Amino acid sequence: MSVKEEIHAQIVEALKGAKFPIKTPEALLSAFPDGANTTCQVGDIKMTAGEAGKLLKGSDFPFKSAKQVADTIVQRAGL
């Protein structure tokens, strides 16, 4: 699995219990198990939900699925 695929899978897994649609950045951070401190890591590459949230725009919301959140974050992070 590539770094991009692994981070994507970790984001989807972290949001498995979230209720969608998620309409705000605050609601998205709250959906992660450890909030903004939830961390995805592959080797030396590490990203917290708080850091990932900075890649999102207001126009990205509402998110309809964990896959949509992960797709947007890994694309913007340039992984």
N, C-alpha and C positions, 0 to 999 in steps of 0.2 A: 504494500500500500504506500502511496506517495505521502509526503508531508501534508499536502493539501487535502487528500482523502482522509487521512487520519484526524486532522483537526476538524474537518467537516463532520466525521463520525462522532467525535467527542462532543461537539456542540449539539448535535441531534440527540445524543444520549443524555446530555445534561438537561435538555428541555423535554424529556419524555413525559414528565408529569405535568407540564404546563397546559393551561387551558387557552385554546386559541378561539377567536382571533385575539392577538395582543395589539392594543391600540396606541400605546405610548412607550417611550424609552424607559420610563420608570417602571412600568408594568413588566417590560421585558427583563430588566435587571432583577426584579423581584421574582421572576419565574425561574431564575438559575438557583441551584441548591444553596450556594454560598453567596448569593447576590453578586455584587460587582467583583468580589474576590474569587469567584469560581474560576479555576485555571484549566486551560487546555495546554498540553505540552507534548512535543515530539522532539526528542533529542535536545538540542540547544534552543529550539524555538518554543517560546512560552508566551501565552497571551491570556490576560484575564478578561472576564466579561466586561469589566469597566473599560478596558482599553479597546475591546472590540466594539463597544457601544459608541465610541467616538468616531467610528467609521460609518455609522448610520446617519441618515438624514430624516427629518420629519416626514418627508414625502414617501419614505420607505414603508411607513405604517398605514394601515394595519398589516401585521404579518398573519398569514393564515395557517402556517405550519412551521415546525422546527426545521424542516428541510429548507424552506424559503429563507429563514434566518441564517442558517449555515451557508447556503449558496451566496447570499449577499455579503456576509462577513469574509468568507475566503476569497471571493472575487475582489473585494476592495482592499484586502490585506496584501494582495499581490503574491499569494503563496503559490 
